[in-house]
Amino acid sequence: MQLQYFSVEEANALLSDIEPLMAKLQERREKVIKSRQAIAGLLENERGDFGGAAASSLVQDFLAIERTARKIRSHGCIIKDLNNGLVDFLSTREGREIYLCWQYGEPRISHYHELHSGFQGRQPI
């Protein structure tokens, strides 16, 4: 994937595409968490039926997560944290590279952080 730089306006315009995809990722993530409990016994039992319905469903959920994550990344942004719904958009500010930072549920991108500071280093735009 080629590096892509975004203005705040360009990144915010993409949220109408990215937000529903992130909603799907969050739903699948919750389903996987619940399914994990259902197959925990299978994983502990060395004679368990690893090809059963619960395990097959879990595999399908992981494949759906990967497909949806790929769709998000195809827009040129980076999924930083699926658990918290964090997506970064490479940008520049005052001559240096930064990430515009969006968290699922936020109405727009209103923060940025330095490349190596992460979410804890978020600052208002």
KEZA-407357 format. One record per atom (N, C-alpha, C): x, y, z. Coordinates in steps of 0.05 Angstrom, whole numbers, padded with zeros to 5 digits, always signed. Atoms other than C-alpha are relative to their C-alpha. Example, Ala and Ser with C-alpha at 12.3 -4.5 7.8 and 13.67 -1.06 7.14 Angstrom:
BEGIN
+00018-00024+00000/+00246-00090+00156/+00018+00024+00000/-00016-00024-00001/+00273-00021+00143/-00015+00022+00014/
***
This chain:
BEGIN
+00017-00024+00000/+00000+00000+00000/+00018+00025+00000/-00014-00025+00002/+00026+00068-00019/-00008+00019+00022/+00006-00019-00020/+00032+00121+00034/-00018+00022-00011/+00018-00021+00009/-00024+00172+00029/-00002+00020+00022/+00002-00022-00019/-00027+00239+00063/-00028+00012-00003/+00027-00010-00001/-00094+00269+00084/+00000+00028+00013/+00006-00025-00015/-00117+00339+00101/-00022-00008+00020/+00021+00005-00019/-00166+00343+00159/-00027-00003-00015/+00025+00001+00015/-00222+00356+00109/-00003-00027-00015/+00000+00025+00015/-00203+00295+00066/-00006-00024+00018/+00004+00022-00019/-00199+00249+00126/-00029+00000+00011/+00028-00001-00010/-00266+00274+00154/-00020-00009-00021/+00018+00008+00022/-00298+00263+00086/-00001-00030-00003/-00001+00029+00001/-00277+00190+00089/-00015-00014+00022/+00013+00012-00023/-00311+00178+00156/-00027-00012-00008/+00026+00011+00008/-00378+00167+00121/+00003-00028-00012/-00006+00027+00009/-00346+00105+00089/+00011-00017+00022/-00014+00016-00020/-00303+00083+00147/-00016-00006+00025/+00016+00004-00025/-00352+00091+00205/-00017-00025-00002/+00016+00024+00001/-00401+00037+00180/+00017-00025-00001/-00018+00023+00000/-00342-00010+00167/+00010-00005+00028/-00009+00004-00028/-00316+00002+00237/-00022-00011+00017/+00022+00011-00015/-00385-00012+00264/-00002-00030-00005/+00000+00029+00006/-00383-00080+00228/+00023-00014+00015/-00023+00012-00014/-00314-00093+00257/-00006-00003+00030/+00006+00001-00028/-00338-00077+00327/-00021-00022+00006/+00020+00021-00003/-00399-00123+00319/+00013-00027-00001/-00013+00026+00003/-00356-00181+00295/+00019-00005+00024/-00018+00003-00023/-00306-00168+00351/-00015-00010+00024/+00017+00008-00023/-00362-00174+00403/-00009-00029-00004/+00008+00028+00006/-00386-00238+00369/+00022-00019+00006/-00023+00018-00004/-00316-00268+00371/+00005-00003+00030/-00005+00002-00029/-00309-00251+00445/-00020-00019+00013/+00020+00018-00011/-00375-00286+00460/+00005-00029-00010/-00005+00027+00011/-00357-00345+00415/+00024-00013+00013/-00024+00011-00013/-00290-00353+00449/-00008-00017+00024/+00009+00015-00023/-00326-00376+00511/-00012-00027-00008/+00013+00024+00010/-00365-00427+00471/+00020-00021-00008/-00019+00020+00009/-00303-00460+00443/+00023-00004+00020/-00022+00003-00019/-00258-00453+00504/+00003-00029+00009/-00001+00029-00007/-00276-00525+00524/+00013-00016-00022/-00012+00015+00022/-00257-00550+00455/+00030+00003+00000/-00029-00004+00000/-00189-00519+00460/+00015-00014+00022/-00013+00014-00023/-00175-00550+00527/-00001-00030-00003/+00003+00028+00004/-00198-00619+00505/+00016-00009-00025/-00016+00008+00023/-00145-00652+00461/-00015-00018-00019/+00016+00017+00018/-00198-00697+00432/-00025+00015-00010/+00023-00017+00008/-00246-00639+00418/-00005+00000-00030/+00008-00002+00028/-00283-00630+00353/+00006+00028-00010/-00008-00026+00009/-00244-00573+00323/-00013+00008-00026/+00014-00006+00025/-00285-00577+00259/-00030+00005+00005/+00028-00003-00007/-00351-00566+00295/-00011+00028-00008/+00014-00025+00008/-00401-00510+00283/+00011+00025+00013/-00010-00023-00015/-00375-00464+00337/+00027+00009-00011/-00027-00007+00011/-00303-00467+00311/-00002+00011-00028/+00004-00010+00027/-00326-00459+00239/-00011+00028-00001/+00011-00026-00001/-00367-00399+00257/+00021+00021+00008/-00021-00018-00009/-00308-00368+00293/+00020+00006-00023/-00018-00004+00023/-00264-00378+00232/-00013+00020-00019/+00015-00019+00018/-00317-00343+00189/+00000+00028+00011/+00000-00027-00012/-00319-00285+00238/+00028+00012-00004/-00027-00011+00004/-00243-00277+00234/+00005+00008-00029/-00002-00007+00028/-00246-00278+00159/-00015+00025-00007/+00016-00025+00004/-00301-00225+00159/+00015+00024+00012/-00015-00021-00012/-00259-00183+00206/+00023+00009-00018/-00022-00006+00018/-00199-00188+00159/-00010+00014-00025/+00011-00013+00024/-00241-00170+00098/-00008+00029+00005/+00009-00027-00007/-00272-00110+00132/+00024+00018+00007/-00024-00016-00006/-00205-00086+00159/+00015+00007-00026/-00013-00005+00026/-00176-00092+00089/-00015+00023-00015/+00016-00021+00013/-00233-00048+00063/+00007+00027+00012/-00007-00025-00013/-00217+00005+00115/+00028+00009-00008/-00028-00007+00008/-00142+00002+00099/+00002+00009-00029/-00002-00007+00028/-00157+00008+00025/-00005+00030-00005/+00004-00029+00002/-00177+00081+00038/+00026+00015+00006/-00025-00012-00006/-00105+00094+00058/+00005+00007+00029/-00003-00006-00029/-00115+00099+00133/+00011-00026+00014/-00012+00021-00015/-00087+00055+00188/-00018-00006+00024/+00014+00008-00024/-00126+00016+00240/+00021-00004+00021/-00020+00001-00021/-00087+00027+00303/-00009-00018+00023/+00009+00016-00023/-00131-00009+00354/-00029-00008-00006/+00027+00010+00006/-00191-00052+00336/-00017+00001+00025/+00015+00001-00025/-00212-00059+00409/-00013+00027+00006/+00010-00027-00006/-00221+00017+00416/-00009+00014-00025/+00009-00013+00025/-00238+00032+00343/+00016+00023-00008/-00017-00023+00007/-00178+00076+00331/+00011-00003-00028/-00010-00002+00028/-00160+00097+00260/+00016+00025-00002/-00017-00022+00005/-00103+00142+00240/+00003+00006-00030/-00004-00009+00027/-00093+00183+00177/+00026+00016-00001/-00025-00014+00002/-00023+00205+00158/-00005+00028-00011/+00004-00028+00008/-00018+00280+00151/+00026+00015+00006/-00023-00016-00007/+00031+00337+00159/-00010+00024+00016/+00006-00023-00016/+00032+00394+00209/+00026+00015+00006/-00024-00017-00005/+00083+00450+00212/+00025-00014-00010/-00023+00012+00013/+00129+00411+00165/+00008-00027+00010/-00007+00027-00009/+00128+00345+00202/-00024-00019-00003/+00021+00020+00003/+00089+00281+00194/-00013-00005+00027/+00016+00006-00024/+00033+00268+00243/-00022-00019-00008/+00024+00015+00005/-00028+00224+00249/-00024+00016+00009/+00026-00009-00008/-00098+00252+00248/-00013-00024+00012/+00009+00023-00017/-00132+00209+00300/-00030+00001+00003/+00029+00002-00004/-00204+00185+00300/-00007-00025+00016/+00009+00023-00015/-00239+00139+00349/-00029-00004-00007/+00028+00007+00007/-00303+00102+00331/-00019+00013+00021/+00020-00013-00017/-00362+00141+00358/+00004+00030+00000/-00004-00029+00002/-00330+00210+00349/-00013+00010-00026/+00014-00010+00024/-00370+00253+00300/+00019+00009-00023/-00019-00010+00020/-00307+00279+00264/+00028-00003+00012/-00028+00001-00009/-00232+00280+00268/+00006+00028+00012/-00006-00026-00013/-00213+00334+00318/+00026-00001+00016/-00026+00003-00015/-00146+00308+00345/+00021-00011-00019/-00023+00012+00014/-00077+00290+00321/+00020-00009+00021/-00023+00007-00017/-00015+00259+00351/+00025-00004-00016/-00026+00005+00013/+00058+00252+00335/+00001-00029-00008/-00001+00027+00011/+00077+00189+00297/+00005-00021+00022/-00008+00020-00019/+00106+00155+00358/-00012+00004+00028/+00012-00005-00027/+00063+00183+00415/-00025-00016+00004/+00025+00015-00003/-00001+00145+00401/-00023+00015+00012/+00025-00011-00010/-00070+00157+00430/+00004+00018+00024/-00005-00015-00024/-00042+00182+00496/+00010+00028-00006/-00012-00025+00008/-00008+00239+00459/-00019+00018-00017/+00019-00015+00016/-00072+00264+00425/-00001+00029+00009/+00003-00029-00005/-00078+00339+00419/-00022+00011-00019/+00020-00011+00018/-00135+00381+00391/+00012+00012-00025/-00010-00012+00025/-00127+00404+00319/-00001+00030+00002/
***
